[in-house]
Amino acid sequence: MATRFRKTRSEERILTAAADLFYANGLRGVGVDQVIEASGVAKSTLYAHFRTKEELVAAYLRMTDDSWMSQLQSAAEQAGDDAREQLVGLFDALEAAFDRHGFFGCPFVSAAVEAEPDSQARSITIEHTQRRQAWLTELSTQAGADAPDSLARHIGLLIDGALASGRLLQDRTVVDAAKAAARGLVAAHT
C-alpha cells in the first residue's frame, strides 16, 4: 500500500508541475527535464508514470478538461436555478481564472495550435470542446432557447473569444464584455 500511495503522490506532483509549466509556456515550450526539476521527482519516476511526453501532455489535458468543466459548471450553478442565469453566470469562472493567475489563454486552444493534427493532444482538445458544447446545449435547452444548438455555439464562441482576447490584451474587462454579450444572446434566444 505504501508504494501505491507514493506512486499516486508522485504522479500528482508531476501533473501539477506539468500543468503549471504547460499552461504558462505552452506544450512545445516545456521539456521533460523542466517537469522533472519542477516536480522534484527522478527521471525514472516520471517515466514510470508517463512513458512519453505525449502521454504526459494527454494526462495534463484530461486533468484540465475535468477541472475546467467543473469550474464552469460550479460558476453556472452558483448563478442560481434558472438555466438562463447559469448561461451567463458561467463566465464568473473566467473571472476567477484570471484572478488566480492572469490570462495565459485557453489551454485547449493553445494545445490545438501546437499539436499535430493527428496527435492525441489534438483529439483531447476536440473532445473537450464537444463535451463543453454538449453541456452548453443542454443548458440552452433548459433555458427554453428557440435554437439551443445555436445559442450554445455562440456562448462557446464568447468563452473562447474572451480567453483568447484575455491572453492577448491581459485585460480582465474582456470577460465582462463577453458576459454582457452572453446576457444579450440569452435574452434574444429565450
C-alpha positions as a LaTeX table, in Angstrom:
\begin{tabular}{lrrr}
\hline
Residue & $x$ (\AA) & $y$ (\AA) & $z$ (\AA) \\
\hline
Met1 & 0.00 & 0.00 & 0.00 \\
Ala2 & 2.77 & 2.49 & 0.79 \\
Thr3 & 4.19 & 2.10 & $-2.72$ \\
Arg4 & 0.80 & 2.77 & $-4.29$ \\
Phe5 & 0.34 & 5.94 & $-2.19$ \\
Arg6 & 3.78 & 7.17 & $-3.11$ \\
Lys7 & 3.14 & 6.41 & $-6.77$ \\
Thr8 & $-0.11$ & 8.37 & $-6.73$ \\
Arg9 & 1.51 & 11.25 & $-4.89$ \\
Ser10 & 4.40 & 11.34 & $-7.35$ \\
Glu11 & 2.01 & 11.30 & $-10.26$ \\
Glu12 & 0.08 & 14.22 & $-8.77$ \\
Arg13 & 3.31 & 16.17 & $-8.26$ \\
Ile14 & 4.34 & 15.53 & $-11.84$ \\
Leu15 & 0.93 & 16.55 & $-13.22$ \\
Thr16 & 0.76 & 19.67 & $-11.06$ \\
Ala17 & 4.21 & 20.78 & $-12.16$ \\
Ala18 & 3.48 & 19.94 & $-15.80$ \\
Ala19 & 0.16 & 21.80 & $-15.70$ \\
Asp20 & 1.77 & 24.97 & $-14.38$ \\
Leu21 & 4.56 & 24.80 & $-16.94$ \\
Phe22 & 2.39 & 23.85 & $-19.93$ \\
Tyr23 & $-0.21$ & 26.50 & $-19.13$ \\
Ala24 & 2.35 & 29.29 & $-18.81$ \\
Asn25 & 4.75 & 28.23 & $-21.58$ \\
Gly26 & 2.82 & 26.05 & $-24.00$ \\
Leu27 & 3.33 & 22.41 & $-24.83$ \\
Arg28 & 6.36 & 22.92 & $-27.05$ \\
Gly29 & 7.93 & 25.42 & $-24.68$ \\
Val30 & 8.38 & 22.86 & $-21.91$ \\
Gly31 & 10.80 & 19.98 & $-21.84$ \\
Val32 & 10.57 & 16.84 & $-19.76$ \\
Asp33 & 13.65 & 17.92 & $-17.80$ \\
Gln34 & 11.82 & 21.08 & $-16.70$ \\
Val35 & 8.90 & 18.98 & $-15.45$ \\
Ile36 & 11.30 & 16.71 & $-13.58$ \\
Glu37 & 13.00 & 19.70 & $-11.95$ \\
Ala38 & 9.74 & 21.45 & $-11.04$ \\
Ser39 & 8.13 & 18.29 & $-9.65$ \\
Gly40 & 11.19 & 17.17 & $-7.72$ \\
Val41 & 10.96 & 13.58 & $-8.93$ \\
Ala42 & 13.59 & 11.42 & $-10.51$ \\
Lys43 & 13.58 & 10.92 & $-14.26$ \\
Ser44 & 12.81 & 7.24 & $-13.75$ \\
Thr45 & 9.77 & 8.17 & $-11.63$ \\
Leu46 & 8.39 & 10.44 & $-14.35$ \\
Tyr47 & 8.89 & 7.75 & $-16.99$ \\
Ala48 & 7.31 & 5.12 & $-14.74$ \\
His49 & 4.11 & 7.17 & $-14.86$ \\
Phe50 & 4.36 & 8.66 & $-18.34$ \\
Arg51 & 6.35 & 6.77 & $-20.96$ \\
Thr52 & 6.46 & 9.76 & $-23.31$ \\
Lys53 & 5.92 & 13.49 & $-23.26$ \\
Glu54 & 2.81 & 12.89 & $-25.37$ \\
Glu55 & 1.35 & 10.72 & $-22.57$ \\
Leu56 & 2.15 & 13.46 & $-20.05$ \\
Val57 & 0.51 & 16.09 & $-22.26$ \\
Ala58 & $-2.56$ & 13.87 & $-22.67$ \\
Ala59 & $-2.86$ & 13.38 & $-18.90$ \\
Tyr60 & $-2.47$ & 17.15 & $-18.36$ \\
Leu61 & $-5.20$ & 17.93 & $-20.91$ \\
Arg62 & $-7.59$ & 15.34 & $-19.43$ \\
Met63 & $-6.98$ & 16.72 & $-15.93$ \\
Thr64 & $-7.51$ & 20.25 & $-17.24$ \\
Asp65 & $-10.70$ & 19.21 & $-19.02$ \\
Asp66 & $-12.14$ & 17.82 & $-15.80$ \\
Ser67 & $-11.02$ & 20.83 & $-13.79$ \\
Trp68 & $-12.22$ & 23.44 & $-16.28$ \\
Met69 & $-15.61$ & 21.79 & $-16.82$ \\
Ser70 & $-16.04$ & 21.61 & $-13.05$ \\
Gln71 & $-15.21$ & 25.31 & $-12.71$ \\
Leu72 & $-17.64$ & 26.31 & $-15.46$ \\
Gln73 & $-20.41$ & 24.13 & $-14.02$ \\
Ser74 & $-19.81$ & 25.38 & $-10.50$ \\
Ala75 & $-19.96$ & 29.02 & $-11.61$ \\
Ala76 & $-23.16$ & 28.28 & $-13.52$ \\
Glu77 & $-24.75$ & 26.58 & $-10.51$ \\
Gln78 & $-23.79$ & 29.48 & $-8.25$ \\
Ala79 & $-25.77$ & 31.79 & $-10.53$ \\
Gly80 & $-28.99$ & 30.08 & $-9.39$ \\
Asp81 & $-31.51$ & 27.53 & $-10.59$ \\
Asp82 & $-32.56$ & 29.39 & $-13.75$ \\
Ala83 & $-30.68$ & 28.00 & $-16.75$ \\
Arg84 & $-30.76$ & 31.44 & $-18.38$ \\
Glu85 & $-28.80$ & 32.87 & $-15.46$ \\
Gln86 & $-26.48$ & 29.86 & $-15.48$ \\
Leu87 & $-25.55$ & 30.52 & $-19.11$ \\
Val88 & $-24.44$ & 33.99 & $-18.06$ \\
Gly89 & $-23.07$ & 33.05 & $-14.64$ \\
Leu90 & $-20.62$ & 30.53 & $-16.07$ \\
Phe91 & $-18.48$ & 33.49 & $-17.17$ \\
Asp92 & $-17.64$ & 34.03 & $-13.50$ \\
Ala93 & $-15.33$ & 31.01 & $-13.89$ \\
Leu94 & $-13.30$ & 33.01 & $-16.41$ \\
Glu95 & $-13.05$ & 35.93 & $-13.99$ \\
Ala96 & $-11.93$ & 33.58 & $-11.23$ \\
Ala97 & $-9.30$ & 32.04 & $-13.53$ \\
Phe98 & $-7.95$ & 35.47 & $-14.37$ \\
Asp99 & $-7.84$ & 36.48 & $-10.71$ \\
Arg100 & $-5.98$ & 33.28 & $-9.81$ \\
His101 & $-3.10$ & 33.59 & $-12.22$ \\
Gly102 & $-3.76$ & 36.04 & $-15.02$ \\
Phe103 & $-4.74$ & 35.02 & $-18.52$ \\
Phe104 & $-2.48$ & 32.62 & $-20.32$ \\
Gly105 & $-5.41$ & 31.85 & $-22.58$ \\
Cys106 & $-7.27$ & 28.63 & $-23.09$ \\
Pro107 & $-5.04$ & 25.59 & $-22.64$ \\
Phe108 & $-7.11$ & 23.73 & $-25.23$ \\
Val109 & $-6.78$ & 26.40 & $-27.89$ \\
Ser110 & $-3.05$ & 26.59 & $-27.16$ \\
Ala111 & $-2.75$ & 22.81 & $-27.38$ \\
Ala112 & $-4.73$ & 22.70 & $-30.63$ \\
Val113 & $-2.44$ & 25.29 & $-32.18$ \\
Glu114 & 0.71 & 23.50 & $-31.08$ \\
Ala115 & $-0.31$ & 19.86 & $-31.56$ \\
Glu116 & $-0.02$ & 17.89 & $-34.75$ \\
Pro117 & $-3.40$ & 17.33 & $-36.43$ \\
Asp118 & $-3.32$ & 13.57 & $-35.81$ \\
Ser119 & $-2.00$ & 13.74 & $-32.24$ \\
Gln120 & $-3.64$ & 12.60 & $-29.03$ \\
Ala121 & $-3.43$ & 16.17 & $-27.71$ \\
Arg122 & $-5.45$ & 17.44 & $-30.66$ \\
Ser123 & $-8.06$ & 14.69 & $-30.14$ \\
Ile124 & $-8.42$ & 15.59 & $-26.47$ \\
Thr125 & $-8.91$ & 19.27 & $-27.31$ \\
Ile126 & $-11.68$ & 18.35 & $-29.72$ \\
Glu127 & $-13.27$ & 16.06 & $-27.11$ \\
His128 & $-13.14$ & 18.90 & $-24.58$ \\
Thr129 & $-14.85$ & 21.30 & $-26.96$ \\
Gln130 & $-17.53$ & 18.74 & $-27.80$ \\
Arg131 & $-18.09$ & 17.98 & $-24.11$ \\
Arg132 & $-18.39$ & 21.68 & $-23.29$ \\
Gln133 & $-20.74$ & 22.28 & $-26.21$ \\
Ala134 & $-22.96$ & 19.36 & $-25.24$ \\
Trp135 & $-23.29$ & 20.84 & $-21.76$ \\
Leu136 & $-23.98$ & 24.33 & $-23.15$ \\
Thr137 & $-26.61$ & 22.87 & $-25.48$ \\
Glu138 & $-28.26$ & 21.11 & $-22.55$ \\
Leu139 & $-28.31$ & 24.37 & $-20.57$ \\
Ser140 & $-29.67$ & 26.23 & $-23.60$ \\
Thr141 & $-32.45$ & 23.66 & $-23.93$ \\
Gln142 & $-33.28$ & 24.00 & $-20.23$ \\
Ala143 & $-33.34$ & 27.77 & $-20.69$ \\
Gly144 & $-36.04$ & 27.36 & $-23.33$ \\
Ala145 & $-33.93$ & 28.63 & $-26.22$ \\
Asp146 & $-35.67$ & 28.60 & $-29.58$ \\
Ala147 & $-32.46$ & 27.26 & $-31.16$ \\
Pro148 & $-30.41$ & 25.63 & $-28.35$ \\
Asp149 & $-27.57$ & 24.48 & $-30.64$ \\
Ser150 & $-27.13$ & 27.99 & $-31.99$ \\
Leu151 & $-27.19$ & 29.63 & $-28.56$ \\
Ala152 & $-24.70$ & 27.08 & $-27.24$ \\
Arg153 & $-22.39$ & 27.66 & $-30.20$ \\
His154 & $-22.50$ & 31.43 & $-29.64$ \\
Ile155 & $-21.83$ & 31.08 & $-25.90$ \\
Gly156 & $-18.91$ & 28.76 & $-26.72$ \\
Leu157 & $-17.50$ & 31.36 & $-29.10$ \\
Leu158 & $-17.79$ & 34.01 & $-26.39$ \\
Ile159 & $-15.89$ & 31.79 & $-23.95$ \\
Asp160 & $-13.14$ & 31.09 & $-26.48$ \\
Gly161 & $-13.01$ & 34.72 & $-27.57$ \\
Ala162 & $-12.76$ & 36.00 & $-24.00$ \\
Leu163 & $-9.93$ & 33.59 & $-23.25$ \\
Ala164 & $-8.05$ & 34.48 & $-26.45$ \\
Ser165 & $-8.54$ & 38.24 & $-26.02$ \\
Gly166 & $-7.71$ & 37.99 & $-22.34$ \\
Arg167 & $-4.39$ & 36.38 & $-23.20$ \\
Leu168 & $-3.60$ & 38.88 & $-25.92$ \\
Leu169 & $-4.63$ & 42.02 & $-24.04$ \\
Gln170 & $-4.13$ & 40.88 & $-20.43$ \\
Asp171 & $-7.31$ & 42.78 & $-19.67$ \\
Arg172 & $-9.91$ & 41.33 & $-17.33$ \\
Thr173 & $-12.64$ & 43.52 & $-18.82$ \\
Val174 & $-12.88$ & 41.23 & $-21.85$ \\
Val175 & $-14.67$ & 38.76 & $-19.59$ \\
Asp176 & $-17.13$ & 41.46 & $-18.54$ \\
Ala177 & $-17.80$ & 42.21 & $-22.21$ \\
Ala178 & $-18.27$ & 38.51 & $-23.02$ \\
Lys179 & $-20.61$ & 38.10 & $-20.05$ \\
Ala180 & $-22.68$ & 41.11 & $-21.16$ \\
Ala181 & $-22.85$ & 39.72 & $-24.69$ \\
Ala182 & $-23.96$ & 36.34 & $-23.29$ \\
Arg183 & $-26.74$ & 38.04 & $-21.35$ \\
Gly184 & $-27.94$ & 39.69 & $-24.58$ \\
Leu185 & $-27.75$ & 36.40 & $-26.51$ \\
Val186 & $-29.70$ & 34.52 & $-23.86$ \\
Ala187 & $-32.38$ & 37.21 & $-23.83$ \\
Ala188 & $-32.62$ & 37.14 & $-27.63$ \\
His189 & $-32.86$ & 33.33 & $-27.80$ \\
Thr190 & $-35.32$ & 32.72 & $-24.94$ \\
\hline
\end{tabular}
